[in-house]
Amino acid sequence: MEENRKPTISATKIIAAFAVIYIVWGSTYFFIRMAIRDMPVTVMGAFRFLTAGLLMTGWCLIRGEKLFIWKDMLFAFFIGLLLLFIGNGAVAWSEQFLESSVVAVFLASSPIWFVLLDYSRWRVNFTSPNIIAGLVTGFIGIIFLFRENMSDAFSGNGDKWEVISIGVLIVGSVAWVAGSLYSKYKPVTFTGTVNSGWQMLGAGLAYAITGSIRGDWSDFNWHEVSPQSWLAVLYLITMGSLLGYSAYVWLLKVRPATQVSTHAYVNPVVAVLLGVFFAGEKISALQITGLAVILAGVLLVNLARYRKQQ
């Protein structure tokens, strides 16, 4: 049945959606770092996702789409917590202690997590020598990427929060992939835009509540936020959430999850270029090597899966 629907989908629309998640999402790491310079992560997340969610659901309401299907709303809230609160929140929190380019390079390994967590395809995936080689290669790349940070921390010369950030990123990556797979395999009656809107509202509420519990709202001073940080939040709302996240949710419904995950090839390259040239970040030769090894592992995994599908 799914195969019968695919030919009716515009190839131009699919290409445009991939271009958005490839390029726009690669830039969001830079803008997240800019936004959290002057505001807590929870406050930034609440502004970003509540605003984007309200705009999205408001647009759906104007178009006459059905918004209130309670079972699907609860499911959308749950997916929003996994993807946007835990997954994206881990990225934003880690960028307090790690360069945005390094965070993006680590997340290039997300297709590897798709293979590990997609249990419905374990029998196929773990009987392929190329996929297994890709998994091993990818994790070697992660070791290269964070070797300097971990060596410094364990020797007492570095920041322990950098090591904690690595663990937070792993949790966030697992939550992102789990939410993506669960969203793909569980059908809902909502349209993609309605689904995205409720996911963003659910995540925004989670950020707002967490910020209240932590006391971030009482410490937040509107007047101390620079225009650059507000512009960064505006970019994250419009380009990162309204455009980018909607394109991602839609692609998960019409294309294989591993194919959608190939945005991990391009995102770190965009993030590294923006971080180095516009934020003065530094990325070492060993970390560049880690990026190359991670992408080689991801390429092995995706090539093996593509050949099996063919």
Phi, psi and chi 1 to 4 in degrees:
 res  aa     phi    psi   chi1   chi2   chi3   chi4
   1 MET       -  -42.4 -168.9  171.9  177.9      -
   2 GLU   -62.6  -39.0 -176.9 -179.9   -4.7      -
   3 GLU   -64.2  -31.5  -69.2  -62.0  -36.8      -
   4 ASN   -71.6  -24.5  -66.8  -27.7      -      -
   5 ARG   -84.6  -26.7  -70.5 -163.3  -58.4  -93.0
   6 LYS   -59.7  -41.6  -75.1 -177.3 -179.7  178.0
   7 PRO   -61.7  -21.6  -24.3   35.0      -      -
   8 THR   -81.1   -9.4   64.3      -      -      -
   9 ILE   -83.1  130.6  -60.6  169.6      -      -
  10 SER   -65.0  126.6  166.7      -      -      -
  11 ALA   -63.2  -36.0      -      -      -      -
  12 THR   -62.6  -40.2  -57.6      -      -      -
  13 LYS   -65.3  -40.6 -171.0  175.4 -179.9 -179.9
  14 ILE   -64.8  -44.5  -69.5  174.8      -      -
  15 ILE   -62.5  -43.2  -68.2  169.9      -      -
  16 ALA   -62.9  -40.6      -      -      -      -
  17 ALA   -64.8  -41.7      -      -      -      -
  18 PHE   -63.6  -40.4  -89.5  109.8      -      -
  19 ALA   -60.3  -38.0      -      -      -      -
  20 VAL   -64.7  -51.1  167.2      -      -      -
  21 ILE   -72.0  -23.3   65.8  169.7      -      -
  22 TYR   -71.7  -51.1  -80.8    4.8      -      -
  23 ILE   -93.5  -50.3  -60.9  171.0      -      -
  24 VAL   -62.8  -45.5  170.5      -      -      -
  25 TRP   -66.8  -29.2  -91.8    9.0      -      -
  26 GLY   -64.2  -30.0      -      -      -      -
  27 SER   -82.1  -18.9   66.7      -      -      -
  28 THR   -66.4  -27.8   55.7      -      -      -
  29 TYR   -60.1  -43.1  -62.3   94.1      -      -
  30 PHE   -62.9  -44.5  170.2   77.4      -      -
  31 PHE   -74.8  -29.6  -74.1  100.2      -      -
  32 ILE   -62.6  -45.4  -72.8  171.7      -      -
  33 ARG   -61.5  -38.7 -171.5  173.8 -177.3   88.4
  34 MET   -66.9  -39.1 -174.5 -175.7  -62.4      -
  35 ALA   -68.6  -41.1      -      -      -      -
  36 ILE   -82.9    3.4   62.2  174.8      -      -
  37 ARG   -64.8  -33.8  -75.6  176.0 -180.0  171.4
  38 ASP  -118.5    3.6  -60.8  -32.8      -      -
  39 MET  -149.1  150.2   63.8 -179.5   73.6      -
  40 PRO   -61.9  155.0  -20.2   31.8      -      -
  41 VAL   -58.1  -42.0  169.7      -      -      -
  42 THR   -66.0  -37.5   55.0      -      -      -
  43 VAL   -68.0  -45.5  173.7      -      -      -
  44 MET   -59.1  -44.7 -176.8  -85.1  -67.5      -
  45 GLY   -64.1  -39.9      -      -      -      -
  46 ALA   -64.5  -47.3      -      -      -      -
  47 PHE   -58.6  -46.6  -81.5  136.3      -      -
  48 ARG   -63.7  -54.1  175.1 -177.1  179.0 -178.8
  49 PHE   -84.9  -31.3  -67.8  112.3      -      -
  50 LEU   -66.6  -43.6  -76.5  176.3      -      -
  51 THR   -63.8  -48.9  -55.4      -      -      -
  52 ALA   -63.0  -40.8      -      -      -      -
  53 GLY   -65.9  -41.4      -      -      -      -
  54 LEU   -65.2  -41.6  -72.9  171.1      -      -
  55 LEU   -63.9  -42.2  -71.1  171.9      -      -
  56 MET   -66.6  -49.3 -178.8   73.0   76.8      -
  57 THR   -68.4  -32.8   51.8      -      -      -
  58 GLY   -63.2  -41.9      -      -      -      -
  59 TRP   -63.3  -41.8  169.7 -112.3      -      -
  60 CYS   -64.0  -37.8  -66.0      -      -      -
  61 LEU   -64.9  -41.9 -172.1   63.0      -      -
  62 ILE   -61.4  -36.8  -68.0  170.8      -      -
  63 ARG   -79.0   -3.4  -66.1  177.7   59.5 -171.8
  64 GLY    82.0   18.6      -      -      -      -
  65 GLU   -77.7  151.3  -62.1 -171.0   45.6      -
  66 LYS   -78.6  120.7 -168.3  169.9 -176.2  179.3
  67 LEU  -101.2  -31.4  -67.6  179.3      -      -
  68 PHE  -108.1   82.8  -60.3  100.7      -      -
  69 ILE  -117.4  101.4  -56.7  173.1      -      -
  70 TRP   -59.2  -39.0  -62.1  109.2      -      -
  71 LYS   -62.1  -44.3  179.3 -176.5   67.1  173.6
  72 ASP   -72.2  -30.9  -71.0  -13.2      -      -
  73 MET   -63.3  -46.0  -76.2  173.0   59.2      -
  74 LEU   -62.7  -39.8  -68.8  173.8      -      -
  75 PHE   -64.0  -42.1  176.2   70.2      -      -
  76 ALA   -63.5  -40.5      -      -      -      -
  77 PHE   -59.7  -43.7  -78.4  166.2      -      -
  78 PHE   -62.6  -46.0  175.9   65.6      -      -
  79 ILE   -64.7  -38.6  -63.5  -60.0      -      -
  80 GLY   -62.0  -37.2      -      -      -      -
  81 LEU   -63.9  -44.1  -71.9  175.6      -      -
  82 LEU   -67.1  -49.5  -73.4  175.1      -      -
  83 LEU   -77.7  -52.7  -68.6  173.5      -      -
  84 LEU   -96.4  -32.4  -57.6  176.0      -      -
  85 PHE   -85.3  -53.3  179.1   63.7      -      -
  86 ILE   -80.5  -51.3  -58.3  176.2      -      -
  87 GLY   -64.6  -59.0      -      -      -      -
  88 ASN   -71.4  -32.1 -161.8  -88.4      -      -
  89 GLY   -63.9  -36.0      -      -      -      -
  90 ALA   -62.5  -38.4      -      -      -      -
  91 VAL   -62.7  -51.3  170.9      -      -      -
  92 ALA   -62.9  -43.4      -      -      -      -
  93 TRP   -63.7  -41.5 -171.7   86.6      -      -
  94 SER   -68.0  -28.0  -62.7      -      -      -
  95 GLU   -71.0   -6.9  -74.7 -165.1   31.0      -
  96 GLN   -70.6  -23.2  -62.3  175.2  104.1      -
  97 PHE  -123.9  -18.6  -49.7  103.3      -      -
  98 LEU  -121.1  152.4  -63.6  170.8      -      -
  99 GLU   -61.4  143.2  -55.7  -79.2   23.9      -
 100 SER   -60.6  -33.8   64.2      -      -      -
 101 SER   -67.0  -36.4   51.9      -      -      -
 102 VAL   -69.2  -40.6  172.3      -      -      -
 103 VAL   -60.3  -44.5  173.1      -      -      -
 104 ALA   -63.8  -39.7      -      -      -      -
 105 VAL   -63.6  -41.8  169.7      -      -      -
 106 PHE   -59.5  -42.3  172.4   80.4      -      -
 107 LEU   -72.2   -6.9  -66.2 -179.3      -      -
 108 ALA   -64.4  -16.2      -      -      -      -
 109 SER   -83.6    2.8   62.6      -      -      -
 110 SER   -58.2  -35.5   63.0      -      -      -
 111 PRO   -60.2  -27.2  -26.9   36.9      -      -
 112 ILE   -66.8  -39.8  -66.5  171.8      -      -
 113 TRP   -66.3  -32.6  -64.6  106.3      -      -
 114 PHE   -60.1  -42.3  -88.4   97.0      -      -
 115 VAL   -65.2  -42.9  171.8      -      -      -
 116 LEU   -68.8  -33.3  -69.0  175.1      -      -
 117 LEU   -98.2  -14.2  -65.4 -178.9      -      -
 118 ASP   -81.6   78.1 -167.0   -4.9      -      -
 119 TYR   -63.6  -23.6   67.5   89.5      -      -
 120 SER   -65.9  -17.0   66.1      -      -      -
 121 ARG  -117.5   15.0  -63.4 -172.4   58.2   83.0
 122 TRP   -58.3  -43.8  -82.6   -2.0      -      -
 123 ARG   -59.2  -37.8 -178.8  175.0  -62.5  178.8
 124 VAL   -75.6  -47.4  175.0      -      -      -
 125 ASN   -65.3  -42.6  -68.1  -21.7      -      -
 126 PHE   -90.3   11.5  -67.5  110.1      -      -
 127 THR  -108.4    5.4   56.0      -      -      -
 128 SER  -101.7  116.9  167.8      -      -      -
 129 PRO   -59.0  -36.1  -21.9   32.5      -      -
 130 ASN   -67.9  -39.4  -75.2  -19.6      -      -
 131 ILE   -66.9  -43.3  -70.7  179.7      -      -
 132 ILE   -62.5  -41.7  -65.4  172.3      -      -
 133 ALA   -63.0  -38.2      -      -      -      -
 134 GLY   -65.0  -40.8      -      -      -      -
 135 LEU   -61.9  -46.9  -67.5  174.3      -      -
 136 VAL   -63.3  -44.3  173.3      -      -      -
 137 THR   -60.8  -43.2  -57.7      -      -      -
 138 GLY   -60.8  -43.1      -      -      -      -
 139 PHE   -71.2  -30.0  -77.7  111.9      -      -
 140 ILE   -64.1  -39.5  -70.2  172.8      -      -
 141 GLY   -61.9  -39.1      -      -      -      -
 142 ILE   -63.3  -38.2  -67.9  172.2      -      -
 143 ILE   -62.7  -44.5  -67.6  171.4      -      -
 144 PHE   -58.9  -42.9  -80.4  139.2      -      -
 145 LEU   -60.9  -43.7  176.3   63.8      -      -
 146 PHE  -107.0    9.1  -70.5  118.8      -      -
 147 ARG   -59.7  -44.4 -179.4 -180.0  174.1 -176.1
 148 GLU   -65.6  -43.9  -66.3  169.9  -20.3      -
 149 ASN   -61.2  -43.9  -58.0   82.5      -      -
 150 MET   -71.8  -38.0  -63.2 -173.7   72.4      -
 151 SER   -62.7  -43.6  -64.2      -      -      -
 152 ASP   -64.2  -41.9  -70.7  -17.5      -      -
 153 ALA   -65.8  -44.9      -      -      -      -
 154 PHE   -72.8  -22.9  -71.7  130.1      -      -
 155 SER   -83.8   -7.8   66.5      -      -      -
 156 GLY    90.9   -2.1      -      -      -      -
 157 ASN   -94.2  -10.6  -61.2  -37.6      -      -
 158 GLY  -110.5 -170.1      -      -      -      -
 159 ASP  -101.2  122.3 -173.2  -12.3      -      -
 160 LYS   -62.8  -25.9   67.8  175.9 -177.1 -179.9
 161 TRP   -67.4  -23.8  -70.9  104.9      -      -
 162 GLU   -66.0  -41.0  -68.3 -178.3   -6.8      -
 163 VAL   -68.2  -42.4  177.1      -      -      -
 164 ILE   -59.8  -38.1  -65.9  173.0      -      -
 165 SER   -62.0  -34.9  -63.6      -      -      -
 166 ILE   -62.1  -45.4  -62.8  169.8      -      -
 167 GLY   -62.8  -40.1      -      -      -      -
 168 VAL   -63.3  -40.4  169.5      -      -      -
 169 LEU   -63.7  -37.2  -78.2  174.4      -      -
 170 ILE   -63.7  -45.9  -68.0  172.5      -      -
 171 VAL   -60.8  -44.0  172.0      -      -      -
 172 GLY   -63.7  -39.5      -      -      -      -
 173 SER   -64.8  -43.1  -63.5      -      -      -
 174 VAL   -63.6  -42.7  170.5      -      -      -
 175 ALA   -63.8  -41.2      -      -      -      -
 176 TRP   -62.1  -47.3  179.5  -87.5      -      -
 177 VAL   -68.6  -41.5  171.9      -      -      -
 178 ALA   -61.1  -43.4      -      -      -      -
 179 GLY   -65.0  -39.5      -      -      -      -
 180 SER   -64.1  -45.2  -61.9      -      -      -
 181 LEU   -68.1  -43.3  -70.1  170.8      -      -
 182 TYR   -62.9  -40.8 -165.1   31.2      -      -
 183 SER   -63.7  -37.3  175.8      -      -      -
 184 LYS   -69.7  -42.3  178.7  175.8  179.0   59.9
 185 TYR   -88.1  -16.7  -69.2  132.8      -      -
 186 LYS  -101.4  114.7 -178.3  173.9  173.3   56.8
 187 PRO   -73.8  145.3   26.7  -32.4      -      -
 188 VAL  -130.5  159.6  -67.1      -      -      -
 189 THR   -87.6  -12.6   53.1      -      -      -
 190 PHE   -64.3  151.9  -81.8  150.9      -      -
 191 THR   -74.1  166.5   62.9      -      -      -
 192 GLY   -60.4  -38.7      -      -      -      -
 193 THR   -69.5  -41.3   49.6      -      -      -
 194 VAL   -64.6  -43.5  173.4      -      -      -
 195 ASN   -59.2  -45.9 -162.2   24.3      -      -
 196 SER   -62.5  -42.0  -61.1      -      -      -
 197 GLY   -61.0  -46.3      -      -      -      -
 198 TRP   -67.6  -35.5  -76.5  121.0      -      -
 199 GLN   -61.0  -44.8  -73.0  178.1   20.8      -
 200 MET   -68.0  -38.5  -71.7 -172.9  -77.9      -
 201 LEU   -63.9  -42.4  -77.5  174.9      -      -
 202 GLY   -60.6  -44.2      -      -      -      -
 203 ALA   -66.6  -41.5      -      -      -      -
 204 GLY   -60.7  -41.5      -      -      -      -
 205 LEU   -63.4  -39.2  -73.0  171.4      -      -
 206 ALA   -63.7  -41.9      -      -      -      -
 207 TYR   -62.4  -44.9  -80.9  109.1      -      -
 208 ALA   -62.9  -44.1      -      -      -      -
 209 ILE   -65.6  -43.6  -66.7  169.3      -      -
 210 THR   -62.2  -40.8  -56.5      -      -      -
 211 GLY   -62.4  -37.0      -      -      -      -
 212 SER   -67.6  -42.4  -63.0      -      -      -
 213 ILE   -63.1  -40.3  -65.6  171.7      -      -
 214 ARG   -79.4  -12.0  -74.9  172.6   42.9   84.4
 215 GLY    81.8   15.7      -      -      -      -
 216 ASP   -68.0  -33.7  -69.0  -21.4      -      -
 217 TRP   -68.9  -37.2  -71.0  101.5      -      -
 218 SER   -69.9  -28.5   58.8      -      -      -
 219 ASP   -86.1  -11.7  -64.6  -24.6      -      -
 220 PHE   -79.1  131.1  175.1   63.9      -      -
 221 ASN  -120.4  113.0 -171.2  -23.3      -      -
 222 TRP   -55.5  -38.4  -65.9   73.8      -      -
 223 HIS   -72.8  -15.3  -57.3  -68.9      -      -
 224 GLU   -90.7   -3.1  -67.1  179.0   -4.7      -
 225 VAL   -85.8  125.1 -179.1      -      -      -
 226 SER   -73.4  157.1   66.0      -      -      -
 227 PRO   -57.3  -33.2  -25.2   34.4      -      -
 228 GLN   -63.0  -39.8  -69.7   82.6    1.4      -
 229 SER   -67.8  -40.7  -69.8      -      -      -
 230 TRP   -64.1  -39.9  -76.1  122.9      -      -
 231 LEU   -64.9  -36.1  -72.9  172.5      -      -
 232 ALA   -64.2  -42.6      -      -      -      -
 233 VAL   -62.9  -41.4  172.7      -      -      -
 234 LEU   -60.7  -41.4  179.7   62.4      -      -
 235 TYR   -63.9  -42.2 -179.8   88.8      -      -
 236 LEU   -64.6  -36.6  -67.8  170.1      -      -
 237 ILE   -66.5  -52.0  -68.9  169.7      -      -
 238 THR   -78.1  -54.3   54.8      -      -      -
 239 MET   -85.0  -46.5  -58.5  -60.5  -70.4      -
 240 GLY   -72.5  -40.9      -      -      -      -
 241 SER   -98.1  -61.7  -64.6      -      -      -
 242 LEU   -60.6  -46.2  -70.0  175.9      -      -
 243 LEU   -88.1  -55.5 -176.5   61.9      -      -
 244 GLY   -66.4  -49.5      -      -      -      -
 245 TYR   -67.8  -37.2 -171.8   64.5      -      -
 246 SER   -63.4  -39.7  -62.0      -      -      -
 247 ALA   -63.8  -39.0      -      -      -      -
 248 TYR   -65.7  -47.0  179.5   76.7      -      -
 249 VAL   -61.8  -41.0  170.5      -      -      -
 250 TRP   -66.5  -43.1  179.1   75.0      -      -
 251 LEU   -63.1  -35.7  -78.7  171.3      -      -
 252 LEU   -60.3  -28.8  -80.8  175.5      -      -
 253 LYS   -81.0  -26.5  -65.1  -61.1 -178.0 -175.7
 254 VAL  -113.0  -11.8  -60.3      -      -      -
 255 ARG  -130.6  158.2  -54.9  -56.8  -58.3  166.5
 256 PRO   -59.3  144.5  -22.8   33.0      -      -
 257 ALA   -60.1  -38.5      -      -      -      -
 258 THR   -67.8  -31.5   47.8      -      -      -
 259 GLN   -70.5  -41.0 -172.6  179.0  100.9      -
 260 VAL   -63.5  -35.0  179.3      -      -      -
 261 SER   -68.8   -7.1   72.5      -      -      -
 262 THR   -68.3   -6.6   55.9      -      -      -
 263 HIS   -58.8  -20.2   66.3   83.1      -      -
 264 ALA   -64.7  -19.4      -      -      -      -
 265 TYR   -68.9  -40.3  -69.8  116.4      -      -
 266 VAL   -96.3  -36.2 -176.3      -      -      -
 267 ASN   -52.3  -48.6  -71.8  170.5      -      -
 268 PRO   -65.3  -32.4   20.6  -31.7      -      -
 269 VAL   -64.8  -46.4  177.4      -      -      -
 270 VAL   -61.5  -44.2  174.3      -      -      -
 271 ALA   -64.3  -42.0      -      -      -      -
 272 VAL   -63.3  -45.1  167.0      -      -      -
 273 LEU   -61.9  -45.5  -68.4  174.9      -      -
 274 LEU   -66.0  -43.1  -71.9  173.8      -      -
 275 GLY   -63.9  -43.1      -      -      -      -
 276 VAL   -72.1  -45.0  170.2      -      -      -
 277 PHE   -86.4  -25.0  -71.1  108.6      -      -
 278 PHE  -117.8  -20.1  -66.0   99.4      -      -
 279 ALA  -113.1    0.7      -      -      -      -
 280 GLY    68.1   21.4      -      -      -      -
 281 GLU   -74.2  155.7  -63.7 -179.5   -3.6      -
 282 LYS  -119.9  136.2  -60.9 -172.8 -176.7  -58.3
 283 ILE  -127.6  127.4 -173.8  164.3      -      -
 284 SER   -79.7  167.2   67.6      -      -      -
 285 ALA   -62.7  -35.8      -      -      -      -
 286 LEU   -65.8  -37.9 -173.8   60.7      -      -
 287 GLN   -70.3  -36.5  -71.2  169.2  -27.6      -
 288 ILE   -62.6  -39.8  -68.4  -67.9      -      -
 289 THR   -61.5  -41.8  -58.3      -      -      -
 290 GLY   -59.5  -42.0      -      -      -      -
 291 LEU   -59.6  -47.0  169.8   60.5      -      -
 292 ALA   -62.3  -41.0      -      -      -      -
 293 VAL   -69.7  -41.3  174.4      -      -      -
 294 ILE   -59.6  -47.1  -72.0  170.6      -      -
 295 LEU   -66.1  -33.1  -67.2 -177.0      -      -
 296 ALA   -64.1  -41.3      -      -      -      -
 297 GLY   -64.9  -42.5      -      -      -      -
 298 VAL   -63.5  -39.4  171.0      -      -      -
 299 LEU   -63.1  -42.4 -178.4   61.6      -      -
 300 LEU   -60.3  -43.9  -84.5  172.2      -      -
 301 VAL   -62.7  -49.0  167.4      -      -      -
 302 ASN   -70.9  -34.9  -80.0  -32.3      -      -
 303 LEU   -65.2  -41.9  -80.7  178.0      -      -
 304 ALA   -63.7  -42.1      -      -      -      -
 305 ARG   -67.8  -38.5  -69.2  174.3   67.0   90.2
 306 TYR   -62.7  -43.0  175.0   76.7      -      -
 307 ARG   -64.6  -38.7  -74.5  170.5 -178.3  160.3
 308 LYS   -64.6  -39.6  -78.4 -175.6  176.9  -68.3
 309 GLN   -66.2  -37.9  -71.1  169.1    0.1      -
 310 GLN   -65.2      -  -68.2  -63.9  101.0      -
